[in-house]
């Protein structure tokens, strides 16, 4: 629990730091809002079409066309996705420190378009693939050589660089279009993250249906060429709306601020705390209220005899301000939650790899039409779209009435629900795989691939909660000047999840002497691997509960919001009651 009150903190979206594309103070009647945010969402839509259009079906290309082992193919896909999300941290750093979010999206979007073009060439040139084989048995198929894989890897990691830069800044740049001190715009921003993820899922749905079908039945080159075109269009739409955006100028490297505070806190570790926190440097001018958590870092802001001199107290390498210390505390408070979000994406990565591989061993015929294995991911994204809409229109309003909380569900409650559903998804996957294998081995019968729907549907529902909850948590809980870096930090949970998936696959492959995970799933025990992930998920959820109960939410600036109980209960109405509001009135609300 935390009291949310007006502490006169200078929120970046509420003060005069926002400018238009000419560098002048913004005219909020002509810039920002849903018009600007909608165009920005177009960039993320293109990025999703690009990434999901290749990642969801890439494992079948690696196994079927390049003749690589199943476990190696799964690791190539998860390492690619892991690197992509890890590079979001680099993109976030550049956006906050030098480029700004708008320029970061435009530059890295262009890089992504180049990468997909290279991938189109890598999958279209015949010499980039080994000879076609008629059997998947050992000795009949020649694996792709290192030279044949070189262009493919160059393309994949160029795409990873480009899309990582986009992902780090799109959500932060979109949230910049809303003024949190304005009641109507603050209300809109609550729904922005849901609609942001709705666009992500819409792009993913198009990719796993239309693009996967084109890749399997028309040609890989055509499918990836469409992805390249979508990326070019996304960048063009972003540039076309330049005059409609609100821009926040880069405030310098956030890593430098963090590093300085850590060094100064260590240097001054032997100093005594002042009798009153008001004696800390710039306490009364702090943009962020002082907190008692992680008190050891307050020593970076202690004014001793040497630093009390005016010429020294303004030197950030000699003494930090309370604002800087509190911003570092905000970042450090994210780490425990960050660590428990990783395993969700380890589970999710199985939907891109082994679940798709399962489909190749199952009956995918509907009449005379054979559904591509990669297209079964459509049920994952249908579930995400369905639950994203249900959350916004049903779950949040009901939860708001029950709890009296304007958010309905807090960000950490969303994450917790997502973690529970990921465990249920792995249990469903293990049960289905056990039945599939038994029927294939004992009865030579391939069960219908539609039995995969429960695991896709449950994990998709979990993602609808977990992704939105994590994104909202990392953006709203981060300091204003570190939004892009915080988004990058969130995306590293995806990155680490994919990398841990690769690590677990390698460890399981070694410990079990390759008896669990085989290219021919009928000869392995994939269900044991799923059960192992379910057990790890339960342990991880218990740790998450401990961390989430101890977390104190960031104090939000809600100046100007309605303070009547009736208005808070009707927060989701399409209009806000026409009452005069006192912008200077402080209000308190339990979150």
C-alpha positions in Angstrom: 0.0 0.0 0.0 1.2 3.5 -0.7 -0.4 6.9 -0.5 -0.6 8.7 -3.8 -0.6 12.4 -3.3 0.4 15.7 -4.9 3.9 16.4 -3.8 4.5 19.1 -6.4 6.9 16.8 -8.2 7.7 18.0 -11.6 6.6 15.3 -13.9 8.1 15.4 -17.3 4.7 15.3 -18.9 3.3 17.9 -16.7 5.8 20.6 -16.8 7.3 22.6 -19.7 9.9 20.1 -20.9 7.7 18.8 -23.7 8.3 20.5 -27.1 7.0 20.2 -30.7 9.1 19.2 -33.6 10.4 22.8 -34.0 11.6 22.8 -30.3 8.9 25.2 -29.2 6.6 24.5 -26.1 3.8 22.2 -27.2 0.3 23.3 -28.2 -1.6 20.4 -26.5 -4.7 21.1 -28.5 -2.8 20.2 -31.7 -0.3 17.6 -30.6 -0.2 14.4 -28.7 -3.3 12.5 -27.5 -4.6 9.5 -29.4 -3.8 11.0 -32.8 -0.1 11.1 -32.2 -0.1 7.9 -30.1 -2.0 6.0 -32.8 0.6 6.8 -35.5 3.3 5.7 -33.0 1.5 2.4 -32.5 1.8 1.9 -36.2 5.5 1.5 -35.8 5.1 -1.2 -33.2 2.5 -2.9 -35.4 5.1 -3.1 -38.2 7.8 -4.3 -35.8 5.5 -7.1 -34.7 4.7 -8.2 -38.3 8.4 -8.2 -39.0 9.6 -10.2 -35.9 6.7 -12.6 -35.5 6.5 -13.2 -39.3 9.9 -14.8 -39.1 10.3 -16.1 -35.5 7.1 -18.2 -35.3 7.9 -20.2 -38.4 11.7 -20.0 -38.3 12.2 -23.3 -36.5 10.4 -25.3 -39.2 12.7 -23.6 -41.8 15.8 -24.5 -39.9 14.7 -28.1 -39.4 13.0 -28.7 -42.7 15.0 -26.7 -45.2 18.4 -26.4 -43.5 18.3 -29.8 -41.9 19.5 -28.7 -38.5 18.8 -30.7 -35.3 15.6 -29.8 -33.4 17.4 -28.7 -30.3 19.9 -26.5 -32.2 17.0 -24.9 -34.2 15.1 -24.1 -31.0 18.2 -22.5 -29.5 18.8 -20.4 -32.7 15.3 -19.0 -32.5 15.4 -18.3 -28.7 19.0 -16.8 -28.9 17.7 -14.5 -31.7 14.7 -13.4 -29.7 16.9 -13.1 -26.6 19.4 -10.9 -28.4 16.6 -8.7 -29.9 15.2 -7.9 -26.5 18.6 -7.5 -24.9 19.5 -4.9 -27.5 16.4 -2.9 -26.4 18.5 -1.9 -23.4 21.1 -0.3 -25.8 18.3 1.4 -27.7 16.8 2.7 -24.4 20.1 4.1 -23.3 20.6 6.0 -26.6 17.1 7.3 -26.5 17.4 8.7 -23.0 20.9 9.9 -23.3 21.4 11.3 -26.8 19.0 10.6 -29.6 15.5 11.0 -28.1 12.7 8.4 -28.5 11.5 9.7 -31.9 14.9 9.6 -33.6 15.7 6.2 -32.0 12.6 4.6 -33.5 13.2 6.1 -37.0 16.9 5.1 -37.1 16.5 1.6 -35.7 13.4 1.0 -37.8 15.5 1.7 -40.9 18.1 -0.8 -39.7 15.4 -3.4 -39.2 14.1 -2.9 -42.8 17.7 -3.6 -44.0 17.9 -6.8 -41.9 14.6 -8.2 -43.3 15.8 -7.5 -46.8 18.9 -9.5 -46.1 16.8 -12.3 -44.7 14.7 -12.3 -47.9 17.9 -12.8 -49.9 19.2 -15.5 -47.5 16.1 -17.6 -47.9 15.6 -17.0 -51.6 19.1 -17.7 -53.1 19.3 -21.5 -53.8 23.0 -21.7 -52.9 22.2 -20.6 -49.4 20.4 -23.9 -48.7 21.7 -27.5 -48.6 20.3 -30.1 -51.1 16.7 -31.1 -50.7 16.2 -34.5 -49.0 13.2 -36.9 -48.9 13.7 -38.3 -45.4 14.4 -36.8 -42.0 16.4 -39.8 -40.9 20.0 -39.6 -40.2 22.4 -40.0 -43.1 19.9 -38.8 -45.7 19.9 -35.1 -45.1 22.9 -32.8 -45.4 23.0 -30.0 -42.8 23.5 -26.4 -43.9 27.2 -25.3 -43.9 28.7 -22.4 -42.0 28.9 -20.4 -45.2 25.2 -21.0 -45.9 24.3 -20.0 -42.4 26.5 -16.8 -42.4 24.0 -14.6 -44.4 21.1 -15.9 -42.4 22.8 -15.1 -39.1 23.9 -11.6 -40.4 20.3 -10.9 -41.3 18.8 -12.2 -38.1 21.1 -10.1 -35.9 20.6 -7.0 -38.0 16.9 -7.4 -37.4 17.6 -8.0 -33.7 19.5 -4.7 -33.5 16.8 -2.7 -35.4 13.8 -4.1 -33.7 15.4 -4.0 -30.3 15.9 -0.2 -30.7 12.3 0.2 -31.8 10.9 -1.7 -28.8 12.8 0.3 -26.3 11.2 3.6 -27.3 7.8 3.0 -28.8 5.9 2.6 -25.5 7.7 5.5 -23.8 7.2 7.8 -26.8 3.5 6.8 -26.9 3.0 7.6 -23.2 4.7 11.0 -23.8 1.7 12.0 -25.9 -0.5 12.1 -22.7 -0.2 14.6 -19.9 -0.6 12.7 -16.6 -1.6 16.0 -14.8 -4.7 16.3 -17.1 -7.6 14.1 -15.9 -8.8 13.2 -19.4 -5.3 12.5 -20.8 -4.3 10.5 -17.7 -7.4 8.4 -18.1 -6.4 7.8 -21.7 -2.9 6.8 -20.7 -4.4 4.0 -18.5 -5.8 2.4 -21.6 -2.8 3.2 -23.8 -0.8 0.1 -22.5 -3.7 -2.2 -23.2 -4.2 -0.8 -26.7 -0.5 -0.9 -27.3 -0.4 -4.6 -26.6 -3.6 -5.0 -28.7 -1.7 -3.7 -31.7 1.2 -6.0 -30.9 -1.1 -9.0 -30.9 -2.9 -7.8 -34.1 0.4 -7.7 -35.9 1.4 -11.1 -34.6 -2.0 -12.5 -35.6 -1.5 -11.3 -39.2 2.0 -12.7 -39.2 1.1 -16.2 -38.0 -1.8 -16.6 -40.4 -1.2 -14.7 -43.6 2.7 -14.5 -43.6 3.2 -18.1 -42.4 0.9 -19.4 -45.1 2.7 -17.4 -47.7 6.1 -18.7 -46.4 5.0 -22.3 -46.5 3.0 -22.3 -49.8 4.3 -19.5 -51.9 7.9 -19.0 -50.7 10.0 -17.7 -47.9 11.2 -14.9 -49.9 7.7 -13.6 -50.5 6.8 -13.8 -46.9 9.9 -12.0 -45.6 9.6 -9.5 -48.4 6.2 -8.5 -47.1 7.7 -8.1 -43.7 10.4 -5.8 -45.1 7.7 -3.7 -46.8 5.7 -3.4 -43.6 8.8 -2.1 -41.8 9.4 0.5 -44.4 5.7 1.6 -44.2 5.9 1.8 -40.4 8.9 4.1 -40.6 7.2 6.3 -43.2 4.0 6.6 -41.1 6.1 7.6 -38.1 8.0 10.3 -40.1 4.7 11.5 -41.7 3.2 12.4 -38.3 6.2 14.4 -37.1 4.3 17.6 -36.6 1.7 15.9 -34.4 4.0 14.5 -31.7 5.1 15.8 -28.3 8.8 15.4 -27.8 10.8 15.1 -24.6 14.4 16.2 -24.9 17.0 13.7 -23.8 18.2 14.4 -20.3 21.7 12.8 -20.5 22.8 9.3 -19.7 20.8 7.7 -16.9 23.6 5.2 -16.4 25.9 8.1 -15.5 23.5 9.3 -12.8 23.2 5.8 -11.3 26.9 5.2 -11.4 27.7 8.5 -9.6 25.2 7.8 -6.8 26.6 4.4 -6.3 30.2 5.6 -6.1 29.4 8.5 -3.8 27.3 6.3 -1.5 30.3 4.0 -1.2 32.8 6.8 -0.6 30.6 8.3 2.1 29.6 5.0 3.7 31.4 5.9 7.0 29.6 9.2 7.4 26.8 9.5 9.9 23.2 10.2 8.7 22.0 13.7 9.4 19.6 14.1 12.3 16.9 15.3 9.8 16.7 14.3 6.1 16.1 18.0 5.4 19.8 18.5 5.7 20.4 16.3 2.6 21.5 18.2 -0.5 18.6 19.8 -2.4 16.0 18.1 -0.1 13.5 21.0 -0.3 13.9 21.4 -4.0 13.6 17.6 -4.8 11.4 16.7 -7.8 10.8 13.3 -6.2 9.7 12.9 -2.5 12.3 11.5 -0.2 11.7 7.9 1.0 13.2 5.8 3.8 13.8 2.7 1.7 17.4 1.8 0.7 18.6 4.4 3.2 22.2 3.6 2.6 22.1 5.5 -0.7 21.1 8.7 1.1 24.7 9.1 2.0 25.5 10.1 -1.5 23.5 13.3 -0.8 25.1 14.1 2.6 26.7 17.6 2.9 29.8 17.5 5.0 32.2 20.5 5.6 33.9 20.0 2.3 30.8 19.6 0.2 28.8 22.3 2.0 30.7 25.0 0.0 28.5 26.3 -2.8 31.2 25.6 -5.4 31.2 21.9 -4.4 27.6 21.2 -3.6 26.7 21.8 -7.3 29.3 19.3 -8.5 27.5 16.0 -9.1 30.8 14.0 -8.7 31.2 15.4 -5.2 27.6 15.2 -3.8 24.4 13.9 -5.3 20.9 15.6 -4.9 18.0 13.9 -3.2 16.3 13.7 -6.6 19.2 11.7 -8.1 19.3 9.4 -5.1 15.6 8.7 -5.2 15.7 8.1 -8.9 18.4 5.5 -8.4 16.3 3.9 -5.6 13.4 3.7 -8.0 15.5 1.7 -10.5 16.9 -0.6 -7.9 13.5 -1.3 -6.5 12.5 -2.7 -10.0 15.2 -5.5 -9.9 13.5 -8.0 -7.5 10.3 -7.9 -9.6 12.4 -8.0 -12.8 14.1 -11.2 -11.7 10.8 -13.1 -11.1 9.3 -12.0 -14.5 12.0 -13.9 -16.5 10.6 -17.4 -16.2 7.3 -16.4 -17.8 9.1 -15.7 -21.0 11.0 -19.0 -20.7 7.6 -20.7 -20.8 6.4 -18.4 -23.6 9.4 -19.3 -25.8 8.2 -22.9 -25.9 5.2 -21.6 -27.9 7.7 -20.5 -30.6 9.7 -23.6 -30.7 8.7 -27.0 -29.3 5.0 -26.4 -29.5 5.4 -25.7 -33.2 7.6 -28.7 -33.5 4.8 -30.8 -31.8 2.4 -29.7 -34.5 4.6 -31.1 -37.2 4.1 -34.6 -35.7 0.3 -34.2 -35.4 -2.6 -34.4 -37.9 -3.0 -30.9 -39.3 -5.5 -31.7 -42.0 -8.8 -29.9 -42.3 -10.5 -31.6 -45.3 -8.0 -31.4 -48.1 -6.2 -28.4 -46.6 -3.1 -28.8 -44.5 -2.6 -26.1 -41.8 1.0 -25.0 -41.6 2.5 -25.9 -38.2 3.6 -22.3 -37.6 0.0 -21.2 -38.0 -1.1 -22.9 -34.8 0.3 -19.9 -33.0 -2.8 -18.1 -34.2 -4.6 -19.5 -31.1 -1.9 -17.8 -28.9 -2.7 -14.4 -30.4 -6.4 -14.9 -30.6 -6.2 -15.6 -26.9 -4.1 -12.5 -26.3 -6.5 -10.3 -28.3 -9.5 -11.7 -26.6 -8.2 -11.3 -23.1 -6.7 -7.9 -23.8 -10.2 -6.7 -24.8 -11.9 -8.5 -21.9 -9.4 -6.9 -19.5 -10.2 -3.4 -20.7 -13.9 -3.8 -21.0 -14.9 -6.3 -18.3 -12.1 -7.2 -15.9 -10.8 -3.7 -15.1 -14.3 -2.1 -14.5 -15.4 -5.0 -12.3 -12.1 -4.9 -10.3 -12.4 -1.2 -10.0 -15.8 -1.4 -8.4 -14.7 -4.1 -6.0 -11.4 -2.6 -4.9 -12.2 1.1 -5.4 -8.8 1.4 -7.1 -9.0 3.4 -10.4 -6.6 0.9 -12.0 -8.8 -2.0 -11.2 -5.9 -4.5 -11.1 -2.5 -3.2 -10.1 0.4 -3.9 -12.4 1.8 -6.5 -10.1 -1.6 -8.3 -9.7 -1.6 -8.6 -13.5 1.9 -10.1 -13.5 0.9 -12.5 -10.8 -2.1 -13.8 -12.8 0.1 -14.1 -15.8 2.6 -16.3 -13.9 -0.2 -18.6 -12.6 -1.5 -19.1 -16.2 2.0 -19.8 -17.5 2.2 -22.7 -15.0 -1.2 -24.0 -16.1 -0.1 -23.7 -19.7 2.9 -26.0 -19.1 0.8 -28.5 -17.3 -1.6 -28.6 -20.2 1.3 -28.9 -22.7 2.8 -31.9 -20.7 -0.5 -33.8 -20.6 -1.1 -33.3 -24.4 2.4 -34.3 -25.3 2.2 -37.4 -23.3 -1.0 -38.4 -25.1 0.4 -37.5 -28.5 3.5 -39.6 -28.0 1.7 -42.6 -26.6 -0.7 -42.6 -29.6 2.1 -42.2 -32.1 4.4 -44.8 -30.6 1.9 -47.5 -29.4 -0.8 -47.1 -31.9 0.9 -45.4 -34.9 -1.8 -42.8 -34.8 -1.4 -39.0 -35.0 -3.8 -37.2 -32.9 -5.3 -33.9 -34.1 -3.1 -30.8 -33.8 -6.1 -28.9 -32.4 -5.2 -30.6 -29.0 -2.5 -27.9 -28.8 -5.1 -25.2 -28.5 -5.3 -25.3 -24.7 -1.6 -24.7 -24.1 -1.6 -21.8 -26.7 -4.8 -20.4 -25.3 -3.7 -20.5 -21.6 -0.2 -19.1 -22.2 -1.8 -16.4 -24.5 -4.2 -15.4 -21.7 -1.2 -15.3 -19.3 0.7 -13.0 -21.7 -2.2 -10.6 -22.0 -1.9 -10.1 -18.2 1.8 -10.4 -17.8 3.0 -8.2 -20.7 0.7 -5.3 -20.0 1.4 -5.6 -16.2 5.1 -5.7 -16.7 5.1 -2.9 -19.2 3.0 -0.6 -17.1 5.1 -1.5 -14.0 8.4 -0.7 -15.5 7.3 2.5 -17.2 5.2 4.0 -14.4 7.6 3.0 -11.6 10.7 4.4 -13.4 12.0 7.9 -13.1 10.7 10.2 -15.8 14.1 10.7 -17.4 14.7 6.9 -17.6 11.5 5.7 -19.3 13.2 4.3 -22.4 15.9 2.6 -20.3 13.3 1.2 -18.0 11.4 -0.2 -21.0 14.7 -1.7 -22.1 15.1 -3.2 -18.6 11.6 -4.7 -19.0 12.5 -6.2 -22.4 15.6 -7.8 -20.9 13.1 -10.1 -19.0 12.0 -11.4 -22.4 15.7 -11.6 -23.4 16.8 -13.5 -20.3 13.7 -15.7 -20.6 14.7 -16.8 -24.1 18.4 -17.2 -23.1 17.4 -19.3 -20.1 15.3 -21.5 -22.4 18.3 -22.1 -24.5 20.4 -22.9 -21.4 17.8 -25.3 -20.0 17.5 -27.0 -23.4 21.3 -27.5 -23.5 21.5 -28.6 -19.8 18.6 -31.1 -20.2 20.1 -32.4 -23.4 23.4 -33.1 -21.6 22.0 -34.4 -18.3 19.6 -36.7 -19.9 22.0 -37.9 -22.6 19.7 -36.4 -25.3 16.9 -38.7 -24.2 14.3 -36.0 -23.5 14.7 -33.6 -26.5 15.2 -35.3 -29.9 14.6 -34.2 -33.5 12.0 -36.9 -33.7 9.8 -36.1 -30.7 8.4 -39.6 -30.7 11.8 -40.9 -29.5 12.1 -38.3 -26.8 10.2 -37.2 -23.7 9.2 -33.6 -24.3 6.5 -33.9 -21.7 9.1 -34.3 -18.9 10.6 -31.0 -20.1 7.2 -29.3 -19.8 6.7 -30.7 -16.3 10.1 -29.4 -15.2 9.1 -25.9 -16.4 5.8 -26.1 -14.5 7.7 -27.0 -11.2 10.1 -24.1 -11.8 7.1 -21.8 -12.4 5.6 -22.7 -9.1 8.8 -21.9 -7.2 9.2 -18.7 -9.1 5.7 -17.6 -8.3 6.2 -18.1 -4.6 9.3 -15.9 -4.8 7.3 -13.3 -6.8 4.7 -13.2 -4.0 7.3 -12.3 -1.4 8.8 -9.5 -3.6 5.5 -8.1 -4.7 4.1 -7.9 -1.1 7.2 -5.9 -0.1 7.1 -3.5 -3.1 6.0 0.1 -2.4 4.6 1.8 -5.5 6.0 5.1 -6.7 4.3 8.2 -5.5 2.3 9.5 -8.5 1.4 13.1 -9.3 -2.4 13.1 -9.6 -2.9 16.9 -9.3 -6.1 17.9 -10.9 -7.9 14.6 -10.7 -11.4 14.4 -9.4 -11.5 13.8 -5.7 -15.1 12.7 -5.3 -15.8 9.0 -4.7 -18.5 8.9 -7.4 -16.2 10.2 -10.1 -13.5 7.7 -9.2 -16.0 4.9 -9.4 -17.1 6.1 -12.9 -13.5 6.5 -14.1 -14.2 4.4 -17.3 -17.2 6.6 -18.4 -16.6 8.1 -21.9 -16.9 11.6 -20.4 -15.8 13.1 -17.1 -18.4 15.1 -15.1 -18.3 18.8 -16.0 -17.1 20.0 -12.6 -14.6 22.7 -11.9 -11.3 21.2 -10.6 -8.8 22.9 -8.5 -5.4 22.1 -10.1 -3.5 22.9 -6.9 -5.6 20.7 -4.7 -3.7 17.8 -3.2 -5.5 14.5 -3.1 -4.8 11.2 -1.5 -5.8 7.8 -2.8 -4.8 4.3 -1.8 -3.3 2.3 -4.5 
